[in-house]
Amino acid sequence: MSRLHCMAAGLSQVADHFKAEMPAPIELPSETTEGALGLVIFENHGRRLMRAVTWGFQRLTRDMRERGEEPGRIGLVADLTNPKWDQMAADPRYRCLIVMTHFANPDGVPGERVRTWFSLKREPIMVWAGFCRNIPDQGPLYAGMTMDANEAIQPTNDRMPVLLDPHEYEPWLHGSIRDVIGFQFRPPFAAERFRVEQTEDLWRSGKGPPSASSQLALI
């Protein structure tokens, strides 16, 4: 899965959908890449809270440190047995709902790749199964779990987000590690549920999905 998604829906309507509180004003960038802010819902003592959180946990290997490189970011969780994720995966305190309307994959030949966008038909938002943790000296960070892609996504990537339907929010937020593993290895959302928007916008163009305005109307 690529490292680009966006949120083209009204925040107050999203808060109503989740019955979530906004303890602080939220300002999101037009698109979220690793290191930028994305929209996250988490629970604290029975309350659902919505806030802007940085996408991607810092990654600094010994080789990177020896070369004097700055830390990178890891925003995708593909291997739950990795020591970086195993504690968060097992502990419901670190689970969250990542809210977006679209995600994009690069399409085409190297050097000329363009943006292909994906969203759900007749549904205003997508909810991505995520992990969120407040790290000392870094602040709150999140990453999203991935799975094998369906037929709609496969032409551009062999991985896709683990997406949740509304009746699955509670099992994701409060389930066991067995439940977490089950979400990752179940069949993905059916290809027929997705709108696929191929564009001629270069990957680094910063241009949003063509359906962004119509997505707002679904709220």
Secondary structure, 3 states (H helix, E strand, C coil): CCCCEECCCCHHHHHHHHCCECCCCCCCCCCECCCCEEEEEEEECCEEEEEEEEECEEECCHHHHHCCCCCEEECEECCCCCHHHHHHHHCHHHEEEEEECEEEEEECCCCCCEEEEEEECCCCCEEEEEEEEEECCCEEEEEEEEEECCCCCCCCCCEEECECCHHHHHHHHHCCHHHHHHHHHCCCCCHHHEEEEEEEEECCCCCCCCCHHHHHHCC
